[in-house]
Amino acid sequence: MMGSGKSTVGKILAEVLGYSFFDSDKLVEQAVGMPSVAQIFKVHSEAFFRENESNVLRDLSSMQRLVVATGGGAVIRPINWNYMKKGLSVWLDVPVDALAKRIAQVGTASRPLLDQPSDDPYTAAFTKLSMLAEQRGEAYANADARVSLEEIAAKQGHGDVSKLTPTDIAIEALLQVGNFVNEHPTIHSQVGDLQVDSHSRRVQTL
């Protein structure tokens, strides 16, 4: 979902793995020649953006050794799953209230699906995000690995996901990806083995 930290966590994963990093929203902006997703929505439409998003994901799917942060709505188009399944997909599962707090703090100007006048940005964001989460929930569940911030917080002995760092989340993502690879032997040849020591925060790719 928007505000879940995909780009920040994705950059950490790319650095650890020695991969390239791409943000699909940024690539769409470059392809269309506009400075923001919000402007693309305003000048053209969401449908126009989604079509260009699919084109970007198609092109990325032919590449190797990269981490991609997709837009939160990429999951709603079945064709995109054809592209995303060329690699491993990771769902950053963040509680809606935490997302709403994050977005309310920084504003909704860059979030076209949330940008609407409101005296209470948190309530407006929470309402819209709840609706999006319900609409997209089954699609997100198609991901190969799920990273639950609530579960990470519980492991660390507290219930506040806002205390988690991007590194905490990236480590869990690597653990979940490693588990998926180990459970699917045929994928070893594609991505190799991952060894992750969550205590020392050390990662090795073999």
N, CA and C of each residue as an Amber inpcrd file, in Angstrom:
protein
   618
   0.8350000  -1.2020000   0.0000000   0.0000000   0.0000000   0.0000000
   0.8680000   1.2490000   0.0000000   0.2940000   2.3510000  -0.4440000
   1.0150000   3.6180000  -0.3810000   1.4030000   3.9250000   1.0620000
   2.5830000   4.4720000   1.2310000   3.0410000   4.8220000   2.5700000
   3.6500000   3.6870000   3.3570000   3.7720000   2.5060000   2.7450000
   4.2820000   1.3480000   3.4910000   5.8040000   1.3060000   3.5570000
   6.4700000   2.1820000   2.8090000   7.9280000   2.2090000   2.8440000
   8.5860000   1.3490000   1.7820000   7.8570000   1.0780000   0.6950000
   8.3880000   0.1820000  -0.3430000   9.7210000   0.6630000  -0.9120000
   9.7870000   1.9430000  -1.2320000  11.0150000   2.4620000  -1.8550000
  12.1870000   2.4260000  -0.8860000  11.9520000   2.8390000   0.3620000
  13.0340000   2.8570000   1.3490000  13.5550000   1.4580000   1.6240000
  12.6440000   0.5250000   1.8600000  13.0450000  -0.8590000   2.1300000
  13.6540000  -1.4880000   0.8810000  13.0780000  -1.1810000  -0.2710000
  13.5950000  -1.7380000  -1.5150000  15.0370000  -1.3420000  -1.7740000
  15.3740000  -0.0940000  -1.4670000  16.7620000   0.3680000  -1.6680000
  17.7230000  -0.3810000  -0.7510000  17.2860000  -0.6590000   0.4770000
  18.1340000  -1.4210000   1.4020000  18.3470000  -2.8330000   0.8700000
  17.2730000  -3.4590000   0.4150000  17.3870000  -4.8180000  -0.1220000
  18.3250000  -4.8460000  -1.3260000  18.1860000  -3.8680000  -2.2050000
  19.0370000  -3.8310000  -3.3980000  20.5030000  -3.6780000  -3.0180000
  20.7630000  -2.8390000  -2.0310000  22.1460000  -2.6210000  -1.5980000
  22.7370000  -3.8970000  -1.0030000  21.9500000  -4.5750000  -0.1660000
  22.4310000  -5.8070000   0.4750000  22.6840000  -6.8980000  -0.5640000
  21.7960000  -7.0070000  -1.5220000  21.8980000  -8.0700000  -2.5190000
  22.8590000  -7.7340000  -3.6540000  23.2430000  -6.4670000  -3.7580000
  24.0810000  -6.0570000  -4.8790000  23.2840000  -5.9640000  -6.1610000
  22.0000000  -5.6360000  -6.0480000  21.1170000  -5.5100000  -7.1960000
  20.8980000  -4.0380000  -7.5340000  20.3340000  -3.7780000  -8.7030000
  19.8760000  -2.4350000  -9.0570000  18.5170000  -2.1970000  -8.4190000
  18.1650000  -0.9330000  -8.2150000  16.8630000  -0.6010000  -7.6430000
  16.0910000   0.2900000  -8.6060000  14.7980000  -0.0070000  -8.7540000
  13.9220000   0.8250000  -9.5710000  12.6070000   1.0660000  -8.8390000
  12.1090000   2.2750000  -8.9650000  10.7850000   2.6440000  -8.4590000
   9.8920000   2.8040000  -9.6810000   8.8830000   1.9460000  -9.8110000
   8.0780000   1.9620000 -11.0360000   7.3380000   3.2870000 -11.2260000
   6.9290000   3.9320000 -10.1290000   6.2660000   5.2320000 -10.2600000
   7.1940000   6.2460000 -10.9320000   8.4610000   6.2550000 -10.5050000
   9.4340000   7.1900000 -11.0770000   9.6520000   6.9050000 -12.5630000
   9.6700000   5.6360000 -12.9140000   9.8610000   5.2720000 -14.3160000
   8.6700000   5.6890000 -15.1650000   7.4690000   5.5960000 -14.6220000
   6.2830000   6.0630000 -15.3520000   6.3560000   7.5750000 -15.5460000
   6.7500000   8.2930000 -14.4920000   6.8890000   9.7510000 -14.6060000
   7.8650000  10.1140000 -15.7180000   8.9870000   9.3920000 -15.7780000
   9.9840000   9.6610000 -16.8150000   9.4340000   9.3390000 -18.2050000
   8.7240000   8.2210000 -18.3110000   8.1960000   7.8020000 -19.6090000
   7.1620000   8.7790000 -20.1370000   6.3360000   9.3000000 -19.2320000
   5.2610000  10.2170000 -19.6210000   5.7700000  11.6520000 -19.7450000
   6.8940000  11.9330000 -19.0750000   7.4430000  13.2770000 -19.1090000
   6.7310000  14.2360000 -18.1810000   6.2850000  13.7220000 -17.0320000
   5.6050000  14.5550000 -16.0390000   6.2750000  14.3510000 -14.6890000
   6.2440000  15.3910000 -13.8250000   7.0370000  15.3500000 -12.5920000
   6.4700000  14.5030000 -11.4620000   5.2100000  14.0990000 -11.5310000
   4.6320000  13.3520000 -10.4190000   3.4610000  12.4940000 -10.8770000
   3.2040000  11.4500000 -10.0990000   2.0400000  10.6050000 -10.3580000
   0.7570000  11.4130000 -10.1800000   0.7510000  12.2980000  -9.1900000
  -0.4290000  13.1220000  -8.9410000  -0.7890000  13.9490000 -10.1760000
   0.2210000  14.5060000 -10.8460000  -0.0520000  15.3120000 -12.0370000
  -0.5280000  14.4430000 -13.1870000   0.0210000  13.2310000 -13.2890000
  -0.4360000  12.3210000 -14.3400000  -1.9190000  12.0100000 -14.1520000
  -2.3110000  11.7340000 -12.9220000  -3.7250000  11.4740000 -12.6280000
  -4.5770000  12.6820000 -13.0080000  -4.0800000  13.8680000 -12.6800000
  -4.8630000  15.0980000 -12.8880000  -5.0000000  15.4530000 -14.3580000
  -3.8860000  15.3780000 -15.0880000  -3.8880000  15.7830000 -16.4920000
  -4.4830000  14.7020000 -17.3850000  -4.1840000  13.4520000 -17.0780000
  -4.6790000  12.3510000 -17.8980000  -5.7750000  11.6060000 -17.1260000
  -5.4250000  10.5080000 -16.4760000  -6.3980000   9.7460000 -15.6880000
  -5.6660000   8.6220000 -14.9800000  -6.3560000   7.9900000 -14.0450000
  -5.7550000   6.8320000 -13.3970000  -5.5470000   5.7100000 -14.4110000
  -6.5130000   5.5410000 -15.3300000  -6.4010000   4.4760000 -16.3320000
  -5.1610000   4.6740000 -17.1990000  -4.8750000   5.9200000 -17.5560000
  -3.6870000   6.2410000 -18.3500000  -2.4290000   5.8700000 -17.5810000
  -2.4120000   6.2160000 -16.2970000  -1.2600000   5.8720000 -15.4620000
  -1.0900000   4.3600000 -15.3740000  -2.1920000   3.6340000 -15.1400000
  -2.1040000   2.1790000 -14.9690000  -1.5740000   1.5050000 -16.2320000
  -1.9590000   2.0030000 -17.3940000  -1.4830000   1.4210000 -18.6460000
   0.0280000   1.6080000 -18.7770000   0.4900000   2.8010000 -18.4490000
   1.9310000   3.0600000 -18.5140000   2.6870000   2.2870000 -17.4310000
   2.0470000   2.1050000 -16.2740000   2.6500000   1.3100000 -15.2050000
   2.8630000  -0.1230000 -15.6800000   1.8770000  -0.6730000 -16.3610000
   2.0060000  -2.0440000 -16.8790000   3.1350000  -2.1360000 -17.8990000
   3.2810000  -1.1060000 -18.7300000   4.3610000  -1.1050000 -19.7120000
   5.7250000  -1.1130000 -19.0260000   5.8460000  -0.3340000 -17.9590000
   7.1020000  -0.2740000 -17.2110000   7.4040000  -1.6340000 -16.5750000
   6.4000000  -2.2460000 -15.9630000   6.6150000  -3.5420000 -15.3250000
   6.9550000  -4.6160000 -16.3520000   6.3610000  -4.5200000 -17.5290000
   6.6980000  -5.4620000 -18.6100000   8.1810000  -5.3540000 -18.9620000
   8.6550000  -4.1230000 -19.1120000  10.0630000  -3.9340000 -19.4740000
  10.9940000  -4.4090000 -18.3520000  10.6290000  -4.1150000 -17.1060000
  11.4620000  -4.5340000 -15.9780000  11.5150000  -6.0510000 -15.8440000
  10.4310000  -6.7140000 -16.2230000  10.3510000  -8.1690000 -16.0270000
  11.3500000  -8.9310000 -16.8970000  11.8860000  -8.2800000 -17.8950000
  12.8620000  -8.9480000 -18.7550000  14.2850000  -8.7920000 -18.2290000
  14.4290000  -8.0410000 -17.1320000  15.7430000  -7.7840000 -16.5520000
  16.0000000  -8.7140000 -15.3720000  17.2640000  -8.7820000 -14.9520000
  17.6440000  -9.6280000 -13.8210000  18.4100000  -8.8170000 -12.7970000
  18.5010000  -9.3770000 -11.5880000  19.2620000  -8.7720000 -10.4940000
  18.8040000  -7.3370000 -10.2030000  17.5360000  -7.2080000  -9.9270000
  17.0050000  -5.9060000  -9.5680000  15.9000000  -6.0440000  -8.5340000
  15.7220000  -4.9770000  -7.7630000  14.6220000  -4.8570000  -6.8080000
  13.7270000  -3.7440000  -7.3240000  12.4350000  -4.0010000  -7.3820000
  11.4760000  -3.0220000  -7.8970000  10.4570000  -2.6770000  -6.8320000
  10.2940000  -1.3880000  -6.5650000   9.1930000  -0.9260000  -5.7220000
   8.0610000  -0.5370000  -6.6580000   6.9800000  -1.2900000  -6.6240000
   5.8490000  -0.9870000  -7.5070000   4.9190000   0.0000000  -6.8220000
   4.0330000   0.5840000  -7.6100000   2.9700000   1.3830000  -7.0170000
   2.0310000   0.4630000  -6.2610000   1.3740000   1.0000000  -5.2310000
   0.5060000   0.1710000  -4.4000000  -0.6780000  -0.4230000  -5.1340000
  -1.0470000   0.2010000  -6.2610000  -2.1980000  -0.2900000  -7.0120000
  -1.8420000  -1.2130000  -8.1540000  -0.5680000  -1.5170000  -8.3150000
  -0.1490000  -2.3760000  -9.4290000  -0.8040000  -3.7540000  -9.3630000
  -1.1490000  -4.1810000  -8.1550000  -1.6860000  -5.5350000  -7.9740000
  -3.0820000  -5.7140000  -8.5640000  -3.7530000  -4.6090000  -8.8830000
  -5.1520000  -4.7300000  -9.3060000  -5.2950000  -5.1720000 -10.7600000
  -4.2210000  -5.1150000 -11.5280000  -4.3000000  -5.5370000 -12.9330000
  -3.6610000  -6.9250000 -13.0720000  -4.4440000  -7.9190000 -13.4850000
  -3.9090000  -9.2760000 -13.6180000  -2.6640000  -9.3510000 -14.4940000
  -2.5940000  -8.5310000 -15.5650000  -1.4410000  -8.5780000 -16.4530000
  -0.1600000  -8.2660000 -15.6960000  -0.2570000  -7.4080000 -14.6700000
   0.9410000  -7.0530000 -13.9170000   1.5110000  -8.2380000 -13.1570000
   0.6270000  -9.1490000 -12.7300000   1.1130000 -10.3300000 -12.0240000
   1.9130000 -11.2280000 -12.9650000   1.5790000 -11.2220000 -14.2460000
   2.3860000 -11.9820000 -15.2030000   3.8260000 -11.4820000 -15.2030000
   3.9750000 -10.1740000 -15.0560000   5.3130000  -9.5760000 -15.0400000
   5.9820000  -9.7630000 -13.6820000   5.2310000  -9.5380000 -12.6160000
   5.8320000  -9.6150000 -11.2760000   6.2350000 -11.0350000 -10.9110000
   5.5210000 -12.0100000 -11.4580000   5.8490000 -13.4050000 -11.1580000
   7.1040000 -13.8730000 -11.8880000   7.6940000 -13.0120000 -12.7110000
   9.0010000 -13.3430000 -13.2930000  10.0840000 -13.3020000 -12.2160000
   9.7690000 -12.6400000 -11.1100000  10.6720000 -12.6050000  -9.9640000
   9.9250000 -13.0380000  -8.7230000  10.3830000 -12.5970000  -7.5620000
   9.7030000 -12.8870000  -6.2990000   9.0240000 -11.6170000  -5.8100000
   7.7870000 -11.7450000  -5.3900000   7.0300000 -10.5800000  -4.9280000
   6.9320000 -10.5890000  -3.4080000   7.0870000  -9.4100000  -2.8230000
   7.0660000  -9.2500000  -1.3680000   6.0050000  -8.2230000  -0.9990000
   5.1180000  -8.6070000  -0.1060000   4.0560000  -7.7180000   0.3770000
   4.4610000  -7.1410000   1.7320000   4.6080000  -5.8180000   1.7960000
   4.8280000  -5.1500000   3.0740000   3.4610000  -4.8720000   3.6840000
   3.0950000  -5.6770000   4.6570000   1.7660000  -5.6180000   5.2700000
   1.8100000  -4.6910000   6.4860000   1.3260000  -3.4810000   6.2960000
   1.3470000  -2.4510000   7.3350000  -0.0890000  -2.1610000   7.7780000
  -0.3550000  -2.0940000   9.0880000  -1.7110000  -1.7810000   9.5530000
  -2.1980000  -0.4620000   8.9670000  -3.4820000  -0.4230000   8.6130000
  -4.0460000   0.7620000   7.9730000  -3.9160000   2.0020000   8.8530000
  -4.0910000   1.8450000  10.1680000  -3.9940000   3.0270000  11.0330000
  -2.5850000   3.6110000  11.0060000  -1.5690000   2.7480000  10.9070000
  -0.1890000   3.2300000  10.8340000   0.0530000   3.9520000   9.5100000
  -0.4950000   3.4150000   8.4260000  -0.3670000   4.0770000   7.1310000
  -1.0330000   5.4480000   7.1550000  -2.2320000   5.5030000   7.7370000
  -2.9690000   6.7660000   7.7920000  -2.2100000   7.8190000   8.5960000
  -1.5930000   7.4050000   9.6870000  -0.8110000   8.3400000  10.5010000
   0.3730000   8.8860000   9.7220000   1.0850000   7.9940000   9.0360000
   2.2480000   8.4200000   8.2470000   1.8390000   9.4340000   7.1830000
   0.7920000   9.0980000   6.4430000   0.3790000   9.9450000   5.3260000
  -0.1960000  11.2630000   5.8150000  -0.9490000  11.2300000   6.9170000
  -1.5160000  12.4610000   7.4640000  -0.4200000  13.4250000   7.9070000
   0.6940000  12.8650000   8.3840000   1.8010000  13.7110000   8.8550000
   2.4880000  14.4430000   7.7190000   2.6210000  13.7920000   6.5680000
   3.3630000  14.3950000   5.4620000   2.4550000  15.0410000   4.4240000
   1.1450000  14.8010000   4.5190000   0.2080000  15.3840000   3.5670000
  -0.1280000  14.4330000   2.4320000  -1.1920000  14.7580000   1.7270000
  -1.6930000  13.8630000   0.6800000  -1.4840000  14.4030000  -0.7310000
  -0.7600000  15.5180000  -0.8600000  -0.6040000  16.1360000  -2.1770000
  -0.0030000  15.1850000  -3.2060000   0.8980000  14.2980000  -2.7650000
   1.5400000  13.3560000  -3.6910000   0.7880000  12.0360000  -3.8010000
  -0.3720000  11.9570000  -3.1410000  -1.1740000  10.7240000  -3.1490000
  -2.5060000  11.0110000  -3.8270000  -2.5850000  10.8870000  -5.1520000
  -3.7960000  11.2970000  -5.8630000  -5.0680000  10.5860000  -5.4270000
  -4.9580000   9.3460000  -4.9620000  -6.1630000   8.6360000  -4.5240000
  -6.6550000   9.1210000  -3.1620000  -5.8180000   9.8710000  -2.4470000
  -6.1880000  10.3540000  -1.1140000  -6.3430000  11.8630000  -1.0480000
  -5.9100000  12.5670000  -2.0860000  -5.8370000  14.0270000  -2.0260000
  -7.2270000  14.6440000  -2.1630000  -7.8180000  14.9520000  -1.0280000
  -9.1360000  15.5810000  -0.9920000  -9.2150000  16.4730000   0.2440000
  -9.9200000  17.6130000   0.1270000 -10.0210000  18.5340000   1.2610000
 -10.6250000  17.8440000   2.4840000 -10.0030000  18.0680000   3.6370000
 -10.5170000  17.4630000   4.8640000  -9.9860000  18.2150000   6.0660000
 -10.8490000  18.4130000   7.0480000 -10.4130000  19.0460000   8.2920000
  -9.6400000  18.0570000   9.1550000  -9.8110000  16.7840000   8.8740000
  -9.1510000  15.7350000   9.6540000  -8.4290000  14.7840000   8.6960000
  -7.1780000  15.1040000   8.3320000  -6.4460000  14.2940000   7.3470000
  -6.3360000  12.8210000   7.7410000  -6.1650000  12.5510000   9.0450000
  -6.0140000  11.1630000   9.4710000  -7.2810000  10.3620000   9.1790000
  -8.4370000  10.8980000   9.5820000  -9.6940000  10.1740000   9.3830000
  -9.9770000   9.9670000   7.9000000  -9.7110000  10.9980000   7.1010000
  -9.9380000  10.8830000   5.6610000  -9.0220000   9.8210000   5.0580000
  -7.7500000   9.8450000   5.4670000  -6.8030000   8.8610000   4.9480000
  -7.1760000   7.4580000   5.4090000  -7.5430000   7.3190000   6.6750000
  -7.8900000   6.0070000   7.2110000  -9.0930000   5.4250000   6.4780000
 -10.0990000   6.2490000   6.2250000 -11.3060000   5.7710000   5.5440000
 -10.9870000   5.2760000   4.1410000 -10.2210000   6.0770000   3.3940000
  -9.8970000   5.7060000   2.0150000  -8.9640000   4.4970000   1.9780000
  -7.9640000   4.4840000   2.8500000  -7.0240000   3.3630000   2.8800000
  -7.7110000   2.0590000   3.2710000  -8.6720000   2.1520000   4.1790000
  -9.4180000   0.9560000   4.5830000 -10.1620000   0.3670000   3.3940000
 -10.7450000   1.2500000   2.5820000 -11.4710000   0.8010000   1.3990000
 -10.5070000   0.1610000   0.3910000  -9.3540000   0.8050000   0.1830000
  -8.3710000   0.2540000  -0.7520000  -7.8350000  -1.0860000  -0.2620000
  -7.5920000  -1.1770000   1.0510000  -7.0800000  -2.4220000   1.6180000
  -8.0680000  -3.5620000   1.4120000  -9.3390000  -3.2570000   1.5600000
 -10.3630000  -4.2870000   1.3620000 -10.4250000  -4.7050000  -0.1110000
 -10.3130000  -3.7160000  -1.0030000 -10.3810000  -4.0160000  -2.4330000
  -9.1740000  -4.8200000  -2.9050000  -8.0180000  -4.5480000  -2.3200000
  -6.7770000  -5.1290000  -2.8170000  -6.2690000  -6.3030000  -1.9820000
  -6.9230000  -6.5920000  -0.8730000  -6.4140000  -7.5880000   0.0650000
  -6.0870000  -8.9230000  -0.5680000  -7.0080000  -9.4640000  -1.3600000
  -6.7790000 -10.7720000  -1.9800000  -5.6210000 -10.7060000  -2.9670000
  -5.5000000  -9.5700000  -3.6570000  -4.4110000  -9.4200000  -4.6250000
  -3.0640000  -9.3710000  -3.9230000  -2.9840000  -8.6240000  -2.8130000
  -1.7250000  -8.5680000  -2.0690000  -1.3330000  -9.9580000  -1.5660000
  -2.3250000 -10.7520000  -1.2160000  -2.0540000 -12.0860000  -0.6710000
  -1.4430000 -13.0260000  -1.7110000  -1.4280000 -12.6250000  -2.9790000
  -0.7870000 -13.4350000  -4.0170000   0.7380000 -13.3570000  -3.9540000
   1.2510000 -12.4380000  -3.1570000   2.7040000 -12.2630000  -3.0760000
   3.3790000 -13.5320000  -2.5820000   4.6110000 -13.7380000  -3.0270000
   5.3660000 -14.9150000  -2.6080000   5.7490000 -14.8440000  -1.1310000
   5.9880000 -13.6370000  -0.6430000   6.3930000 -13.4600000   0.7550000
   5.6140000 -12.3040000   1.3690000   5.1880000 -12.4990000   2.5990000
   4.4620000 -11.4530000   3.3270000   5.2940000 -11.0020000   4.5110000
   5.4620000  -9.6950000   4.6300000   6.2180000  -9.1130000   5.7330000
   5.2350000  -8.3210000   6.5920000   4.8560000  -8.8900000   7.7190000
   3.8830000  -8.2660000   8.6150000   4.6040000  -7.3990000   9.6410000
   4.3610000  -6.1030000   9.6020000   5.0080000  -5.2150000  10.5670000
   4.5180000  -5.4910000  11.9780000   3.2670000  -5.9140000  12.1130000
   2.7560000  -6.2490000  13.4450000   3.5200000  -7.4330000  14.0270000
   3.8370000  -8.4170000  13.1930000   4.5740000  -9.5850000  13.6720000
   6.0130000  -9.2250000  14.0240000   6.6320000  -8.3310000  13.2470000
   7.9970000  -7.9040000  13.5610000   8.0080000  -7.1780000  14.9030000
   7.0380000  -6.2860000  15.0960000   6.9570000  -5.5370000  16.3530000
   6.7660000  -6.4880000  17.5310000   5.9290000  -7.5050000  17.3380000
   5.6940000  -8.4750000  18.4090000   6.9690000  -9.2360000  18.7440000
   7.7440000  -9.6020000  17.7270000   9.0180000 -10.2900000  17.9610000
   9.9630000  -9.4360000  18.8010000   9.8900000  -8.1250000  18.5870000
  10.7790000  -7.2190000  19.2970000  10.2230000  -6.8160000  20.6660000
   9.0430000  -7.3250000  21.0050000   8.4940000  -7.1050000  22.3280000
   7.7230000  -5.8270000  22.5120000   7.2560000  -5.2290000  21.4160000
   6.4090000  -4.0430000  21.5480000   5.3400000  -4.0780000  20.4640000
   4.3010000  -3.3190000  20.6590000   3.1830000  -3.3790000  19.7340000
   3.0660000  -2.2020000  18.7990000   4.0550000  -1.3190000  18.8090000
   3.9830000  -0.1040000  18.0030000   4.8550000  -0.2590000  16.7650000
   4.2100000  -0.4110000  15.6070000   4.9780000  -0.6260000  14.3770000
   5.7590000   0.6210000  13.9700000   5.3810000   1.7750000  14.4940000
   6.0910000   3.0060000  14.1330000   7.5150000   3.0270000  14.6840000
   7.8130000   2.1390000  15.6360000   9.1560000   2.0700000  16.2140000
  10.1090000   1.2390000  15.3500000   9.5620000   0.5450000  14.3660000
  10.4100000  -0.2820000  13.5060000  11.1960000   0.5880000  12.5330000
  12.4400000   0.1930000  12.2850000  13.2600000   0.9070000  11.3140000
  13.1380000   0.2200000   9.9540000  13.4630000   0.9320000   8.8690000
  13.4710000   0.2820000   7.5550000  14.3880000  -0.9380000   7.5220000
  15.4850000  -0.9000000   8.2840000  16.3910000  -2.0550000   8.3420000
  15.7040000  -3.2530000   8.9830000  14.9310000  -3.0160000  10.0570000
  14.1680000  -4.1040000  10.6800000  13.2740000  -4.7860000   9.6470000
  12.6110000  -3.9670000   8.8450000  11.6620000  -4.4810000   7.8580000
  12.3990000  -5.2010000   6.7330000  13.5270000  -4.6430000   6.3130000
  14.3060000  -5.2690000   5.2440000  14.8340000  -6.6300000   5.6750000
  15.2810000  -6.7370000   6.9270000  15.7720000  -8.0200000   7.4380000
  14.6710000  -9.0670000   7.3990000  13.4740000  -8.6860000   7.8340000
  12.3540000  -9.6290000   7.8040000  12.0070000 -10.0090000   6.3670000
  12.0990000  -9.0440000   5.4590000  11.8200000  -9.3410000   4.0490000
  12.8010000 -10.3830000   3.5240000  14.0680000 -10.2280000   3.8600000
  15.0700000 -11.2030000   3.4250000  14.8160000 -12.5710000   4.0360000
  14.4180000 -12.5940000   5.2970000  14.0940000 -13.8720000   5.9470000
  12.9330000 -14.5650000   5.2350000  11.8960000 -13.8070000   4.9240000
  10.7200000 -14.3890000   4.2790000  11.0330000 -14.8420000   2.8610000
  11.8330000 -14.0520000   2.1370000  12.2390000 -14.4570000   0.7890000
  13.0940000 -15.7200000   0.8670000  14.0180000 -15.7660000   1.8450000
  14.8450000 -16.9560000   2.0250000  14.0110000 -18.1900000   2.3060000
  12.9860000 -18.0330000   3.1510000  12.0870000 -19.1570000   3.4480000
  11.3770000 -19.6340000   2.1890000  10.9120000 -18.6710000   1.3870000
  10.1970000 -19.0350000   0.1640000  11.1190000 -19.7950000  -0.7870000
  12.3440000 -19.3090000  -0.9470000  13.2970000 -19.9600000  -1.8410000
  13.6080000 -21.3770000  -1.3600000  13.7810000 -21.5300000  -0.0470000
  14.0930000 -22.8550000   0.5040000  12.9430000 -23.8370000   0.3300000
  11.7230000 -23.3040000   0.3300000  10.5520000 -24.1670000   0.1750000
  10.2540000 -24.4790000  -1.2920000  10.9160000 -23.7860000  -2.1990000
  10.6960000 -23.9940000  -3.6340000  12.0550000 -24.2180000  -4.2950000
  12.5740000 -25.4460000  -4.2340000  13.9320000 -25.7550000  -4.7050000
  14.2240000 -25.3180000  -6.1350000  13.2110000 -25.3190000  -7.0080000
  13.4700000 -24.9710000  -8.4070000  13.8640000 -23.5080000  -8.5600000
  13.5890000 -22.7010000  -7.5360000  13.9050000 -21.2770000  -7.6240000
  15.3540000 -21.0120000  -7.2500000  16.0160000 -21.9680000  -6.6140000
  17.4030000 -21.7810000  -6.1910000  18.2860000 -21.3520000  -7.3550000
  18.0680000 -21.9770000  -8.5110000  18.9280000 -21.6790000  -9.6500000
  18.7290000 -20.2630000 -10.1560000  17.5630000 -19.6650000  -9.8280000
  17.2790000 -18.3230000 -10.3070000  17.8270000 -17.2560000  -9.3620000
  17.6630000 -17.4640000  -8.0650000  18.0470000 -16.4150000  -7.1230000
  19.1590000 -16.8240000  -6.1770000  19.5520000 -18.1130000  -6.1910000
  20.5990000 -18.5700000  -5.2910000  20.0700000 -18.7060000  -3.8760000
  20.9430000 -19.1060000  -2.9650000  20.5750000 -19.2640000  -1.5670000
  20.7450000 -17.9540000  -0.8210000  19.8960000 -17.7390000   0.1490000
  20.0280000 -16.5930000   1.0390000  20.2980000 -17.1060000   2.4400000
  21.3020000 -16.5680000   3.0870000  21.5520000 -16.8680000   4.4850000
  21.4180000 -15.5640000   5.2640000  20.4810000 -15.5370000   6.1950000
  20.2290000 -14.3240000   6.9470000  20.3090000 -14.6230000   8.4330000
  21.1740000 -13.9360000   9.1280000  21.2840000 -14.0280000  10.5760000
  20.6370000 -12.7830000  11.1580000  19.4080000 -12.9200000  11.6600000
  18.6640000 -11.7600000  12.1290000  19.2440000 -11.1800000  13.4140000
  20.0480000 -11.9550000  14.1140000  20.6350000 -11.4410000  15.3580000
  21.8260000 -10.5220000  15.0800000  22.6820000 -10.9590000  14.1620000
  23.8420000 -10.1290000  13.8440000  23.5450000  -9.1760000  12.6920000
  22.3420000  -9.3170000  12.0950000  21.9360000  -8.4960000  10.9560000
  22.9120000  -8.6460000   9.7880000  23.3410000  -9.8930000   9.5770000
  24.2790000 -10.1810000   8.5130000  23.5740000 -10.9980000   7.4430000
  23.7970000 -10.6400000   6.1970000  23.1430000 -11.3260000   5.0850000
  24.2000000 -11.8190000   4.1180000  24.0260000 -13.0390000   3.6400000
  24.9150000 -13.5670000   2.6150000  24.0770000 -14.1160000   1.4780000
  24.5280000 -13.8790000   0.2790000  23.9000000 -14.5330000  -0.8790000
  24.9190000 -15.5000000  -1.4470000  24.4670000 -16.6950000  -1.7610000
  25.3810000 -17.7490000  -2.2280000  25.0400000 -18.1190000  -3.6630000
